[in-house]
Amino acid sequence: MTDSGAAATGWLIDRSLEALAAGQHPSGALIASPDFRPYHFCWVRDGTFCAYALDRWGRHQAAARFYRFVAKAINDFMRGQGLESDGSTNSAFPPTRFTMEGQVADDGWPNFQLDGYGTWLWGLSEHARLSGSSRLWDEFAQPIEFLCRQLEHLWPLPCFDCWEEDGERVHTSTLACIATGLHCAGSATNRLSASRAAEAIDTFVAEHAVLDGRLVKSIGRRSIDASLLWLSMPFPVAPVEEAVRVETAEAVRSELGYPGISRYQGDRYYGGGSWPLLTAWYGWCCVSAGQSDDARQCLAWIEEQAGPDGSLPEQVDGIHRDPFAYQEWVRQGGRPARQLLWSHAMYLVLADELGCHAGQAAVP
């Protein structure tokens, strides 16, 4: 990396850490986006990856505040529903997002999503590893028990995917999130039922989510989705062969754009542009595969998308963006998020993977 490239990286790392700090509510919640009203909530999934990035950059107290926020929100949800820790129906499953004060927003959002809570359990494990303290596993015994019981029972059911779409199918990346979370919970709490459920999910994915040598978006659906990268990093499903993960990543690269990667072909949400966070994810997979040059190209592409103030958007123009669908969404909901905390989080993960450093320069 050139000196100017290192300076730009150091500057955006600082701006990204500042964005995560500014986006954390006193409750511990992490707002999805401060400049896009529909995202003025805390998503469990997005927030967990933000907390993971904070942990990777040594902000362990901030990360712990997020995990405590979610644990409290789950406990409050259970009390509000009159539930004990053994509830096991989707009508009693906690929502995918909360208000910044930890309340449930009753606004018709597609809330039956299982990936976020599997991700949260994984995040707790990573927080323990990176911070050197496992006390949160004991502190959160009741919500962890509740989530494990729910996920052990509900994982075979159709639910909305990680993009909050397609609620009639079982999704591969969702299964990987649940399996990894249950593996983590089983290991941390000696919960045999969680470990057994995780193994069952692993086997199911290997048997039903691989077609023609690569992973598929959903069971019975052949298409490629960028969320399948998650089965390389950080949610590998052990029985899935490495060659399958490699072939899947190559399909993402060739079919969804490189270095600016979109979610899936035919995506109409704001026209289906290129997502910085997914480009960071592909870069993360490249580092794991020893392809550091490709990973650095992903990092540089993300830096080119940053605003003058260091903001990182949800998506930008890309080879797959449909301009008519984009304008339709703008008319309905205004401009898309120009400052997305999840984009900053995944940039920070990739920068850390590449051994980059903060504070190398002021605004370039």
URNORWO-V741512 format. One record per backbone hydrogen bond with DSSP energy under -0.5 kcal/mol. CO is the residue of the C=O (numbers start at 1). NH is the residue of the N-H. If there is no record, write none. Layout:
CO_NH, CO_NH
This chain:
2_6, 3_7, 4_8, 5_9, 6_10, 7_11, 8_12, 9_13, 10_14, 10_359, 11_15, 12_16, 13_17, 14_18, 15_19, 16_20, 17_21, 18_22, 19_23, 21_24, 23_25, 23_31, 25_28, 29_25, 29_31, 32_341, 33_36, 36_39, 37_40, 39_32, 39_33, 39_41, 41_32, 41_43, 42_98, 43_47, 44_48, 45_49, 46_50, 47_51, 48_52, 49_53, 50_54, 51_55, 52_56, 53_57, 54_59, 55_58, 58_60, 59_63, 60_64, 61_65, 62_66, 63_67, 64_68, 65_69, 66_70, 67_71, 68_72, 69_73, 70_74, 71_75, 72_76, 73_77, 74_78, 75_79, 76_80, 77_81, 78_82, 78_83, 79_82, 84_87, 89_92, 90_93, 96_44, 98_42, 99_102, 103_99, 104_106, 105_107, 109_111, 111_113, 112_160, 114_118, 115_119, 116_120, 117_121, 118_122, 119_123, 120_124, 121_125, 122_126, 123_127, 124_128, 125_129, 126_130, 127_131, 128_132, 134_137, 134_138, 135_139, 136_140, 138_141, 140_144, 141_145, 142_146, 143_147, 144_148, 145_149, 146_150, 147_151, 148_152, 149_153, 150_154, 151_155, 154_157, 161_164, 165_161, 166_169, 169_159, 169_171, 170_219, 171_175, 172_176, 173_177, 174_178, 175_179, 176_180, 177_181, 178_182, 179_183, 180_184, 181_185, 182_186, 183_187, 184_188, 185_189, 185_191, 186_190, 186_191, 190_192, 191_195, 192_196, 193_197, 194_198, 195_199, 196_200, 197_201, 198_202, 199_203, 200_204, 201_205, 202_206, 203_207, 204_208, 205_209, 209_216, 211_214, 214_211, 217_172, 217_173, 218_221, 221_218, 223_217, 225_228, 226_229, 227_230, 228_231, 229_232, 229_233, 230_235, 236_238, 237_240, 241_244, 241_245, 242_246, 243_247, 244_248, 245_249, 246_250, 247_251, 248_252, 249_253, 250_254, 251_255, 252_256, 253_257, 256_262, 259_261, 261_275, 263_226, 264_267, 268_270, 268_271, 269_272, 271_322, 274_276, 274_316, 275_279, 276_280, 277_281, 278_282, 279_283, 280_284, 281_285, 282_286, 283_287, 284_288, 285_289, 286_291, 287_290, 290_292, 291_295, 292_296, 293_297, 294_298, 295_299, 296_300, 297_301, 298_302, 299_303, 300_304, 301_305, 302_305, 302_306, 303_306, 307_310, 311_307, 312_340, 316_274, 318_321, 321_323, 322_326, 323_327, 324_328, 325_329, 326_330, 327_331, 328_332, 329_333, 330_334, 337_314, 339_341, 340_343, 340_344, 341_345, 342_346, 343_347, 344_348, 345_349, 346_350, 347_351, 348_352, 349_353, 350_354, 351_356, 352_355
